Amino acid sequence: MATERKALFVFFGGTGDLAYRKLYPSLFNLYRKGNLRSHFAVIGTSRQAMDDDKFREAVRKSLADSGNRADSKEATDFSSHFYYQAHDVTNTAHYSVLKEAADKLDKKYKLEGNRIFYLSMAPQFFGTIAQDLKSQGLMSTNKGAFNRLVIEKPFGRDYDSAKQLNDALSKSFEEEQIFRIDHYLGKEMIQNIEALRFGNTLVESLWNNRYIDNIQVTLSEKLGVEERASYYDNSGALRDMVQNHIMQIVSLLAMEQPVAFTDTDIRAEKVKALRSLRVYNVADAATNFVRGQYGSINDQPDYRHEDNVPEDSTTETFVAGKLLFDNYRWSGTPFYVRTGKMLADKFTRVDVVFKRPLVDIFAFPQSQNTPLAANVLTIFVEPHAGFSLQLNAKTNDAGFSTEPIKLDYLVDAEKSKDTPEPYERLLHDVLKGDGTNFSSWPEVSYAWKFVDQIRRVWDLQEPQFPNYTPHSMGPAAAEELIQRDHREWIYRLNK
Ligand code: NAD
């Protein structure tokens, strides 16, 4: 039975792509499930003028575009809770008008002063908005009420700018009131890492450098930059994917068992893991991280000839790297990561590669047997969710030889239909005040300090771009990076 939550949502950037495509359909799902019912209201804001009816119509269209019946009574009732307020976030006077609207809706829907401010717009405005929300009295002072601030990525472009932004936000909001979105943390199988590790003796007892040879994290995208080029060219794969999503996944894989399954305990362990991540010196950064930019193929232009990309751009569209933790659990077991655009396929997976048995008794001198394969636990994050465990077994014949077999668990299509979208989960978490699946400031700051060092080294050298073919798995340097350690990527194109 769902618990109804009472809150006023104020969306800054309420007419933007993210709001229409993800946020409103996710709120609708929470409404259908009963997490939101009669005691909620939404104010959408942006600079343009619009009346409530037009806004509600746009909201219903966004529900229809995501596969709902826009003409249903449910959709009409849901959208009747939506209000529009033209608002320039840089104009302090506009905040008093917004405050009046918020107070009125609070009374009308009996929201008890609970407020969620969602900043779904360009990050340069985050500091100003947070400051004016406080100075203009938008934050509720009701006893027992909550004020929560939800922030979209990117959170800074290096440690210094992230710290500046965080300092600005902290003048108005406490750390536990700030929810920094990393939508990968809303994905079913990323959340399943904790269940898999801490729910299974079989897994957790082997989860260390004695039994694990290496861990590989791959976030592969099939598309190029599409219409995001102007943003992407200022960011690149290291900032856009490694600093946030990859570092979050790695910290869940590397952390110690939390004392309890609470946001405070989980965050404490993730931070501890990130603190023991080795920040590279110049020489190690240059050796342990490689970058790439895609070339052209057939009708597909190379990155430098995409719309809105400068012809001399040195922005990387691919990164691969090796991460090392200097702690008792992981010393000597590298984490290899890679991500890029215009690769062979769209998928996210984690491959945990176990050490081979110390003695291969099947490889006696006259044996024709091939050497035992490593056990590999693969966590499929998307597009299909599931696990696969590769073991060695005897071949089913009269002789005696071994072969790798796979134990597969795939979430079936019927079940995955009911899997909430990441944004639905994350909005629900914000309503509950559960910060588990959001990035805390210490996590963000350690991730930036690590990434800044790679960036610093890269900025000193002119890269030889383009250096990989579209629909491949990146440049040759990504292969060399892992082969140098006498290992290979588990996911390979010819497998
Ligand atoms: P968008 O450009 O579509 O929307 C921006 C919104 O901000 C619009 O509603 C616009 O009217 C409003 N706006 C701009 N300047 C304003 C001002 N001075 N005062 C008031 N309103 C103003 O952007 P988006 O794609 O919806 O992205 C929003 C945020 O979410 C960004 O931080 C982005 O990085 C992040 N994000 C977006 C996606 C996505 O899929 N679109 C994915 C991940 C993260």
Residues whose N, C-alpha, C, O or C-beta is under 5 A from the ligand:
A	BS01	NAD	G13 G14 T15 G16 D17 L18 A19 T45 S46 R47 H87 D88 V89 T90 S120 M121 A122 P123 E152 K153 P154
